[in-house]
Amino acid sequence: MPQGERRGVDVDLSDATYDGLITDGGRRLTGGLGQLTDGKLGQSNFRVESHGGSRGYEWVGWRRRDDPDDRADFVELAFRFDALRNFSAVSFHANNQFTRDVGVFRAARLTFSGAGTDLTGLRSGTVNYAYLRDDVIEYARMVPVTLHHQVGDHVAVRLYFDAKWIIISEVQFESGKE
């Protein structure tokens, strides 16, 4: 996944605990685990100081680019599991401080595959999810997505921007061995 970004001078939305490879000049995280899977949910106000005075520590966030040549309408996260799994749901703990240009993603697209395995005949493929924008309540929230027993050991997640920033503190999959 792309490394999270700084938001101004005092808020760091990068993954400070990532234990895998950090490549591409510190911009890509691969082969490890970090803050999105540590079981800790961020506070609704991502600017609150925590963990030794750091602001944004519990969160990982990405900014939508304004440059038309470099504008991606989504951020992509990839998850690899040790064996084929049967996925029933995933939940994203997302920030929604829309008055600070942060919003829950407007849509998610999850694609399931097996490492070099032909999954034909297995209930596998793609799940699309649309989120109904909430521009009334700014609290962070869990956004559950039903996965209809998709099967795979690789899950690619695209989260589509609905505001300038997407900020996530946790991703939790519900699955069983296939």
C-alpha positions as CSV (number, residue, x, y, z in Angstrom):
1,M,0.0,0.0,0.0
2,P,1.1,3.6,-0.2
3,Q,2.6,5.0,3.0
4,G,0.3,7.5,4.7
5,E,1.1,11.1,4.4
6,R,1.7,14.2,6.6
7,R,-1.1,16.6,7.0
8,G,0.5,20.0,7.6
9,V,3.4,20.3,9.9
10,D,1.9,18.8,13.1
11,V,-0.2,15.8,11.9
12,D,1.6,12.6,10.7
13,L,-0.7,10.1,9.1
14,S,2.0,7.6,8.1
15,D,2.1,4.1,9.4
16,A,4.8,4.4,12.2
17,T,4.7,0.7,13.2
18,Y,4.9,-1.0,9.9
19,D,7.2,-4.1,10.1
20,G,7.6,-5.0,6.4
21,L,9.6,-3.5,3.6
22,I,9.4,0.2,2.9
23,T,10.3,0.8,-0.7
24,D,10.1,3.5,-3.4
25,G,11.8,6.1,-1.3
26,G,9.6,5.5,1.7
27,R,6.3,5.7,-0.3
28,R,5.3,2.0,-0.5
29,L,4.8,-0.6,2.2
30,T,5.0,-4.3,1.3
31,G,5.1,-7.7,3.1
32,G,4.3,-6.7,6.6
33,L,1.8,-5.6,9.2
34,G,1.2,-2.2,10.8
35,Q,-1.3,0.2,12.3
36,L,-4.2,-0.9,10.1
37,T,-4.2,-4.4,11.7
38,D,-3.1,-3.7,15.3
39,G,-6.6,-3.7,16.8
40,K,-6.5,-0.1,18.0
41,L,-9.1,2.4,16.9
42,G,-8.3,6.0,16.4
43,Q,-10.2,8.8,18.1
44,S,-12.7,10.8,16.1
45,N,-10.5,13.9,16.3
46,F,-7.4,12.7,14.5
47,R,-5.5,15.9,15.7
48,V,-5.6,14.8,19.3
49,E,-2.1,14.2,20.7
50,S,-1.3,10.6,21.6
51,H,1.6,8.3,21.8
52,G,4.2,10.7,23.2
53,G,2.6,13.8,21.8
54,S,2.2,12.7,18.1
55,R,-0.9,13.9,16.4
56,G,-2.6,11.4,14.1
57,Y,-0.6,8.5,15.4
58,E,-3.5,6.0,15.4
59,W,-4.5,6.9,11.8
60,V,-3.1,6.2,8.3
61,G,-4.3,8.8,5.8
62,W,-3.9,9.6,2.1
63,R,-4.6,12.8,0.2
64,R,-6.3,13.0,-3.2
65,R,-4.0,14.7,-5.6
66,D,-5.2,17.9,-7.4
67,D,-2.7,17.5,-10.3
68,P,-4.7,16.1,-13.2
69,D,-1.6,14.1,-14.4
70,D,-1.2,12.5,-11.0
71,R,-4.8,12.3,-9.8
72,A,-5.9,8.9,-8.6
73,D,-9.5,8.7,-7.5
74,F,-8.7,5.9,-5.1
75,V,-6.1,4.5,-2.7
76,E,-5.3,0.8,-3.1
77,L,-4.4,-1.5,-0.2
78,A,-3.4,-5.2,-0.7
79,F,-3.7,-7.9,1.9
80,R,-2.1,-11.3,1.6
81,F,-3.1,-14.2,3.8
82,D,-1.2,-17.5,4.6
83,A,-3.9,-19.7,3.1
84,L,-7.1,-19.6,1.1
85,R,-9.8,-18.0,3.2
86,N,-13.6,-17.7,3.0
87,F,-14.3,-14.1,3.7
88,S,-17.7,-13.1,5.1
89,A,-17.1,-9.4,5.9
90,V,-14.5,-6.6,6.4
91,S,-14.8,-3.5,8.5
92,F,-12.9,-0.3,8.0
93,H,-12.6,2.2,10.9
94,A,-12.8,5.5,9.0
95,N,-12.6,9.1,10.0
96,N,-15.4,11.5,8.9
97,Q,-14.3,15.0,9.9
98,F,-15.8,16.5,6.8
99,T,-15.3,20.1,8.0
100,R,-11.5,19.3,7.8
101,D,-11.8,17.8,4.3
102,V,-11.8,14.2,5.6
103,G,-14.5,11.8,4.6
104,V,-15.4,8.1,4.6
105,F,-14.6,6.7,1.2
106,R,-17.5,7.0,-1.3
107,A,-17.1,3.4,-2.6
108,A,-14.9,0.4,-2.1
109,R,-14.0,-2.3,-4.6
110,L,-12.5,-5.6,-3.2
111,T,-11.0,-8.1,-5.5
112,F,-10.2,-11.7,-4.4
113,S,-7.6,-14.0,-5.9
114,G,-5.4,-17.0,-5.1
115,A,-1.6,-16.8,-5.5
116,G,-1.4,-18.3,-9.0
117,T,-4.4,-20.5,-8.3
118,D,-7.3,-20.7,-10.7
119,L,-10.2,-19.9,-8.6
120,T,-12.8,-20.9,-11.2
121,G,-15.6,-22.7,-9.5
122,L,-14.8,-21.1,-6.1
123,R,-17.1,-18.3,-5.0
124,S,-14.5,-15.7,-5.7
125,G,-14.3,-12.4,-7.6
126,T,-15.1,-8.8,-6.9
127,V,-17.4,-7.0,-4.4
128,N,-18.4,-3.4,-4.9
129,Y,-19.7,-1.3,-2.0
130,A,-21.2,2.2,-2.0
131,Y,-21.2,4.3,1.1
132,L,-23.9,6.8,1.7
133,R,-22.2,10.1,2.6
134,D,-22.8,11.4,6.1
135,D,-22.2,15.2,6.3
136,V,-24.0,15.6,9.6
137,I,-22.0,13.6,12.2
138,E,-18.2,13.9,12.3
139,Y,-17.5,10.9,14.5
140,A,-15.2,8.2,13.2
141,R,-17.1,4.9,12.5
142,M,-16.8,1.3,11.6
143,V,-17.9,0.8,8.0
144,P,-18.9,-2.9,7.6
145,V,-18.9,-4.5,4.1
146,T,-20.5,-7.9,3.5
147,L,-18.2,-10.0,1.3
148,H,-20.7,-12.9,0.5
149,H,-18.2,-15.7,1.2
150,Q,-15.6,-14.6,-1.3
151,V,-12.6,-17.0,-1.4
152,G,-8.9,-16.1,-1.9
153,D,-5.6,-15.5,-0.2
154,H,-5.0,-12.1,-1.8
155,V,-7.5,-9.2,-1.4
156,A,-7.0,-6.0,-3.2
157,V,-9.0,-3.1,-1.8
158,R,-9.7,0.2,-3.6
159,L,-11.1,2.9,-1.5
160,Y,-12.5,5.8,-3.6
161,F,-12.2,9.4,-2.4
162,D,-15.3,11.3,-1.4
163,A,-13.3,14.2,0.2
164,K,-9.7,15.4,-0.1
165,W,-8.6,12.9,2.6
166,I,-9.3,9.2,3.4
167,I,-8.1,8.4,6.9
168,I,-8.3,4.8,8.3
169,S,-7.2,3.4,11.7
170,E,-8.2,-0.3,11.4
171,V,-9.1,-2.9,8.8
172,Q,-10.7,-6.1,10.3
173,F,-11.5,-9.1,8.1
174,E,-14.0,-11.9,9.2
175,S,-13.0,-15.2,7.5
176,G,-12.5,-18.9,8.0
177,K,-10.2,-21.4,6.4
178,E,-11.4,-22.6,3.0
